[in-house]
């Protein structure tokens, strides 16, 4: 179960992919906040009335799209990083 330092194992890969996926989700929340703040500032400068969807100004499709993009992007980044670090 325990391998020498620097060697790859299935548990190590699972933890690596899980951590990178969580990182992608967290980054998607940060992107969501910046997009929503920018949209609200722009709408305020134009004098527009913004509809809210459950406390969020972005439509549910955009919210789900950002979450899916963060999840998939984090997972793919984990695969790419795994190959870079462990060569496999």
VOPAGU-2260 file (C-alpha; in pm, 1 decimal, decimal comma):
REM VOPAGU-2260
SITE   aa  ch    i         X         Y         Z
SITE  UNK   A    0       0,0       0,0       0,0
SITE  UNK   A    1     275,3     245,7      88,8
SITE  UNK   A    2     507,4     316,9    -198,1
SITE  UNK   A    3     835,6     499,7    -198,6
SITE  UNK   A    4     825,6     877,4    -212,3
SITE  UNK   A    5     732,0    1016,5    -551,7
SITE  UNK   A    6     572,8     698,4    -682,2
SITE  UNK   A    7     216,7     689,0    -804,8
SITE  UNK   A    8     -62,0     491,1    -641,8
SITE  UNK   A    9    -433,9     467,8    -707,4
SITE  UNK   A   10    -519,1     631,2    -372,6
SITE  UNK   A   11    -279,0     916,6    -441,0
SITE  UNK   A   12    -432,6     967,7    -785,2
SITE  UNK   A   13    -786,8     968,3    -641,1
SITE  UNK   A   14    -691,6    1229,1    -382,0
SITE  UNK   A   15    -512,1    1437,7    -646,4
SITE  UNK   A   16    -811,5    1431,9    -882,2
SITE  UNK   A   17   -1056,2    1504,9    -599,7
SITE  UNK   A   18    -850,2    1800,8    -479,4
SITE  UNK   A   19    -816,4    1944,5    -829,6
SITE  UNK   A   20   -1190,3    1902,6    -890,5
SITE  UNK   A   21   -1269,3    2084,3    -565,6
SITE  UNK   A   22   -1026,5    2358,2    -668,4
SITE  UNK   A   23   -1209,0    2392,8   -1000,8
SITE  UNK   A   24   -1544,2    2422,2    -820,9
SITE  UNK   A   25   -1407,2    2687,5    -585,1
SITE  UNK   A   26   -1264,0    2884,1    -877,4
SITE  UNK   A   27   -1601,5    2865,2   -1053,3
SITE  UNK   A   28   -1764,2    3023,4    -744,8
SITE  UNK   A   29   -1509,6    3305,2    -757,8
SITE  UNK   A   30   -1574,3    3351,7   -1131,4
SITE  UNK   A   31   -1948,8    3351,1   -1060,8
SITE  UNK   A   32   -1905,5    3629,3    -804,0
SITE  UNK   A   33   -1697,4    3845,7   -1038,9
SITE  UNK   A   34   -1937,0    3795,3   -1331,2
SITE  UNK   A   35   -2238,0    3876,9   -1115,8
SITE  UNK   A   36   -2075,5    4186,4    -964,2
SITE  UNK   A   37   -1977,9    4312,3   -1308,9
SITE  UNK   A   38   -2326,5    4249,3   -1443,8
SITE  UNK   A   39   -2491,6    4428,2   -1150,5
SITE  UNK   A   40   -2259,8    4728,2   -1184,3
SITE  UNK   A   41   -2329,1    4747,3   -1556,7
SITE  UNK   A   42   -2706,3    4712,4   -1506,8
SITE  UNK   A   43   -2699,4    4982,4   -1238,8
SITE  UNK   A   44   -2509,6    5220,9   -1466,5
SITE  UNK   A   45   -2767,0    5161,5   -1739,8
SITE  UNK   A   46   -3059,9    5207,4   -1499,7
SITE  UNK   A   47   -3193,3    4857,1   -1564,9
SITE  UNK   A   48   -3409,8    4654,5   -1329,7
SITE  UNK   A   49   -3242,5    4320,6   -1262,0
SITE  UNK   A   50   -3454,9    4011,0   -1194,0
SITE  UNK   A   51   -3319,2    3783,5    -923,0
SITE  UNK   A   52   -3335,5    3405,2    -933,3
SITE  UNK   A   53   -3328,7    3281,9    -574,4
SITE  UNK   A   54   -3092,4    3555,0    -457,6
SITE  UNK   A   55   -2872,1    3551,9    -767,3
SITE  UNK   A   56   -2883,9    3786,4   -1064,6
SITE  UNK   A   57   -2752,1    3525,6   -1309,2
SITE  UNK   A   58   -2996,9    3289,4   -1472,1
SITE  UNK   A   59   -3004,5    2928,4   -1349,1
SITE  UNK   A   60   -2858,6    2811,5   -1681,7
SITE  UNK   A   61   -2553,3    3032,4   -1635,7
SITE  UNK   A   62   -2517,8    2927,0   -1271,4
SITE  UNK   A   63   -2526,6    2557,9   -1362,7
SITE  UNK   A   64   -2297,8    2616,3   -1660,8
SITE  UNK   A   65   -2035,4    2781,7   -1440,7
SITE  UNK   A   66   -2054,8    2498,6   -1187,2
SITE  UNK   A   67   -2024,5    2231,2   -1456,5
SITE  UNK   A   68   -1738,1    2417,3   -1624,1
SITE  UNK   A   69   -1554,1    2442,6   -1293,1
SITE  UNK   A   70   -1607,6    2075,8   -1212,4
SITE  UNK   A   71   -1504,2    1947,1   -1554,6
SITE  UNK   A   72   -1219,1    2195,9   -1581,6
SITE  UNK   A   73   -1083,0    2098,5   -1240,8
SITE  UNK   A   74   -1103,7    1728,4   -1324,3
SITE  UNK   A   75    -929,5    1775,5   -1658,2
SITE  UNK   A   76    -666,8    1996,3   -1494,6
SITE  UNK   A   77    -610,4    1715,9   -1243,2
SITE  UNK   A   78    -555,6    1462,7   -1521,9
SITE  UNK   A   79    -316,1    1698,7   -1697,8
SITE  UNK   A   80    -129,1    1775,2   -1376,6
SITE  UNK   A   81    -110,1    1405,9   -1285,1
SITE  UNK   A   82      57,7    1328,4   -1615,5
SITE  UNK   A   83     298,8    1620,1   -1569,4
SITE  UNK   A   84     395,9    1527,4   -1215,4
SITE  UNK   A   85     390,8    1145,7   -1228,4
SITE  UNK   A   86     428,7    1081,6   -1601,6
SITE  UNK   A   87     141,5     844,8   -1632,6
